[in-house]
Amino acid sequence: MAAGVSMEILDLRHFLSPVLRPVLDAEGELWKRRLHWDYRNSARLLMQYLDSRMLPGFAALDAGRITGYGFCVYEDTKAIIGDVFALAEPPLGSQSMLGLVDDTEAARAVEETLLRHIFELLLNSPQVDRIESQLLLHPSGTHANVFYEAGFVLFRRLFMVRRLEGLWNAPHVSLPANLELRAWRDEDLTPAGRLISEAYYGHTDSQINDQYRSVHGSMRFLNNIVRHAGCGVFSAAVSHVVVERVSRELVALVLGSRVSPESGHITQLCVHPAFRRKGLARALLAVSAFHFMRQGISEISLTVTEANVEAIELYHGEGFDCEHTFDAAVWQRERRA
């Protein structure tokens, strides 16, 4: 359903951060209410990019006021749609949304208009061969139709949460004799990149995020998580690895970040295929939960693709419940031979 005639869509680079602040504040409240995440660090980083006038995207204006925005970023021949969000309430006195069922539908109409503009920008960029998007804040199905219309493939993902209580003693971890558990170190970054690329070979998640397909891509992913606060504030105390004693190679890891004063997030959990079904993932989840609780965290979350049934069963067994679903979307350009 289209928005009314008073809505304008303009290049996001025309605007500085102060005029988008009301929209970002409203979005932050939704992150807090829906996912218990503190969006302020992400908003500050976004405002820096806005003020540099280097962020590709679009802003929606209604009666002269910005009511929504969406942006993308480029990585070589890939583009990532980072976010799209619109206020649920139109400007006071605006008649542009009359005929829509409610404010939520009005916001969705603005967001889909913004998405279509982003699609047009990216699909007509000959250097872009691939587009990825994971709009974590938006419930699964919210924008499914507009993605399908543009030729995207969608993967439903689960946001699972575990409440933490009673973890006063460190868990007893029993590993095979040839393996050892230890805390994360800075020098683990490169071997962790190798582990992730091997662990996700042929995995559904490597279809969603092509960084998992190579050591170089996995290193970029890890740098964003560990060094650039790409998903909360990284916690080395929570993060652990399992090492093979003889080769000293990493065979499993868990990474965790703090996403609010009360909430932590498992940003990565993986086990090398040769070392699966030995209880390593379960042990790493228990260790990370204990260290999260020692930091005063009362709940932890993680995301998992719906098709990964075995992992979901593990998470349910460890006390995680699905509290939200969202969509991952992927578009790949077909190149003629």
Secondary structure, 3 states (H helix, E strand, C coil): CCCCCCEEEEEHHHCCHHHHHHHHHHHHHHHHHHHCCCCHHHHHHHHHHHHHCCCCEEEEEECCEEEEEEEEEEECCEEEEEEEEECCCCCCCCCCCCCCCCHHHHHHHHHHHHHHHHHHHHHCCCCCCEEEEECCCCCCCCCHHHHHHCCCEEEEEEEEEEECCCCCCCCCCCCCCCEEEEECCHHHHHHHHHHHHHHCCCCHHHHHCHHHHCHHHHHHHHHHHHCCCCCCEEEEEEEEEEEECCCCCEEEEEEEEECCCCEEEEEEEEECHHHCCCCHHHHHHHHHHHHHHHCCCCEEEEEEECCCHHHHHHHHHCCCEEEEEEEEEEEECCCCC
